[in-house]
Each structure stands twice: as structure tokens, then as C-alpha cells.
């Protein structure tokens, strides 16, 4: 029988070569098992580590350097935004900076707006409850630290700034051929707070204080309205070359010069508070063609009567309890 034949076969002792090959086969199988086990464990660790990756949504500070928006963006108060270089909002793009957000600007940073910029509380809402802070990122900030926001001939009526504190800029709001509403803001510690050039902007219920120039307005074919503001403690409250500007119901007190006219046409600015009811004292803080020191250029005159006899209580920023120091 076959079984008997197999049993009767003599036992063959493996040669050294055969033993060596057998050992190598066992080692190969063992190494393969270890490799597969390690691969499985490693893959599991990798998945665990990347299941909750660190993304911009997890970062409380967002830096934008020479940044051009390619789609609509909303900046939220959960993050602090730091801008270096130029931040550009192209035509057809909207940047919305939500109430409560802080944006800090590095040295000479600039925002250029060719699209739409919406800062703070929408105009349709009843009141401001949180402020946006646009400020310097420098230690020991000073006016002129950053260049400001430049509205670049957008012909836009949708942009607005409401409930914002804008400080330490060269020109905080440089508005050219654009007509945003600037309402219920504080603009302070800037070289120029607002510069209007060919703009029908509405400037109302703001505190414009402690700037070199509060508001500069030029351009003859536009009708900006500057109403119900506190324009105080500036070197020049309003620098005016656009005599079609409506300037009324403002507190224009405590400036070195409340108003400077710099064009040959005359200007009427009625129903403002000048910090005094004495016409001589009021005339002393207005530079116009009636100033005997102006001999180098033909300048028109300012008609400031009638004027209010007391400070206008409803003028200026209406939410002083929301204000804090610089962020």
C-alpha cells in the first residue's frame, strides 16, 4: 500500500542550504506580517490626526497681505483681521465687515474699493449694538500709521459705514466719485477723517474729533450732505472747496479753525453750533474772504447765520456707552 510505502521511506535530513532557505522564508513571512500591522496602525493614526485639522476657521487671527478678493467675503467678530500692504475689493465683489469685528492695519496698509464695502450695522436695522474697530496694528499708534480706505471712482450707492471706529489713518475715508453713507461712527486721531471728491455722500450723526482735518470736500457738481455731526477738537473742522455742500445741524466747536473756505465762491452754512453766540468769536474760527490775512488768493465768504444758540443735543455719535479705548 502507498501508506506503507511512505512509512517505509527513510527520513531525509535537510541539507544546510535547505535549512537556510526555510529560515529565510519564515523571516520573510514574519517581516511581512510586521509591515502590514505597522501600516494598518499608521494609517489609523493618520486618520485620527487629520480628522480635526487646523484650518482658518480654527484660527482667531487672520492675516491678509497684498490680498485681492476673488469672491464675496464676510469678516466676523470671532476673528481679528490684520492687513498688510493693499487689500483690494474688485468691481463686482462685496466685502462685509460684521458688527463687533476688529481689523488692524500695518504700516502704510491701504484698502482700495472698486466693488462694494459694507462696514458695521446695516442701515435698515434700528440701532447699533456692536462697533467695528478699524485701527493701527502698531505699538504706540499715531495718526498716519496706515493709509486708510480709498473708494476708487466706483459710482456705488450700496456701500456704507455705520457703527465703526476708524483711527490712526492718513485719510480714514478717501471717497472719490462714490456716495456711501457714513453714519453713527467715530473718526479720531487721523490726519484727515473724511475726504470727499465728487461725492454725494451722506455724513450724519458721527463724532469727528482729534484729527488734523475733520472733513475735506471738493468737486463742484456734487451735493454731499454733512448733518448732525460733532466736529470738534480738530485743527480744521471742515476744509471746503465745494460750495454746494449742505452743512447744517452740526456742532462745530473747539476746533482751531471750524471752517476754512478755499474757493472763490461763497458758502452758506446755517443752523450750526459754533461754540459761541458772539458773531465776532464765530468769525474768528472761520477762514474766508473776509479774513484780512488772505491776500494771495481770491476767496468767497461764509454766511453762518442763523446759527443755533446752544449745543445741538441730537448731533454726533448716539451710542457713547459702546465706545472703548483703542483696540
Protein Blocks (a to p, Z undefined) as FASTA:
>chain_A
ZZlmmmmpccddddfklmmmmmmmmmmmmmmmmmmmmmmmmmmmmmmmmmmccdfklpcb
dcdehiacfbdcdddfkbccddehjadddehiacdddehiacdddehiacddfbbcdehj
afkbmbdfbdcddddfbehiaehkagbjcdehkopakbccehiacehifblbacehiacd
dehiacehifblbdcehiabdcehiacehifblbdcedjkbccddehiacehifblbdcf
bfkbccehiacehifblbdcfbfbdcddehiaehiabfklmmmmpccfklmklmkbccdd
ddfbdcdfbdcfkgcjfblmlpccdZZ
